[in-house]
C-alpha cells in the first residue's frame, strides 16, 4: 500500500506581506522562491536540501523584517498541514552538523508545544544582507507556527556565516528525522494525541 503524500500549503496575507509556501515532506530537498534576502534564501535552500523537504515559497512585502518573520510563520504552518495529526512520525530528532570551523547541535520535538532556545553566538549584527536578530526571529517564529520545540546551540566557531549555516544544517538533519515515518501507525504521544 502506497503511503499518502505529505504535502502542505499555507498562505499569509496582511497589509505588510503576501506569502505562500508549499512543502513536500517526502521530497528531494529542492528549494524554489525568494524572500528578498539572499542570506535567508541561502538558509532556506540549506534547510530544504538537508531535511529533504521540498519548499516552494513566494514572499513579498514592505520590510525585510516582516517578510522574514511571516515567511517563517507560513513555513511552519505549511509543514504542520503536511504532518496532519502527526500519526506515524518519529516526532523527535537531534543532530550535530559542522561547517568548517563551526559545530552546531539541534534538537527538535514535534510534540505540538511551541518553544525555542536559539544560541548561535554570532558576534556581528548582520550576516551578509540579513540582521542576526531577524535570523534568530525566523527560527523562533518557525517553532511557534509549527508547534514544536527547537533547541539550537552553536558549540564553537570563529566565522559568523559558518556558525549560522552549521545551525541550520543541524536543524535540517534533526527535522528530517522528526518528520520521518516511524513505521508504526499511531500518534507518538502518551496522551494519544499531539496537543
C-alpha angles and dihedrals in degrees: 000000000000116000117244117259113261102214125148135186131191136175133196123191124175136147086273105042146018113202136166127182131184123187136185111199091198096049133118098258099266122159124199127175144041138263096191088251116093093203094050089048088052090051092047090050089049092048092049095045097051097037090047088228114138109227126191114182135177112186128174132161151126104275132027091232092055093047094049094047096045092043089058091049091050093045091051091049092049092051089048091053090050090051093053110186088345094246113165099012126127088234097196128069137169134178146165120218131184127208109188104285094007134079125190136185125206129184124185136186118190089199097130098256117109118225134136137187111185119184109172096153092213113171103201129064094236140032112206104312098342134086112238090227088059091052090050090047091049090058093044092049091049090056091047096051095040092048095232144120114252119185116180128173127173103214096198144334139140099216118071095208090052092047091054093044093049089051093052092045090052090048091050093052092047091048091049089058095042095052094042120112113263095202090237117104100221141090108269096232135096086224091063092239140052108249 
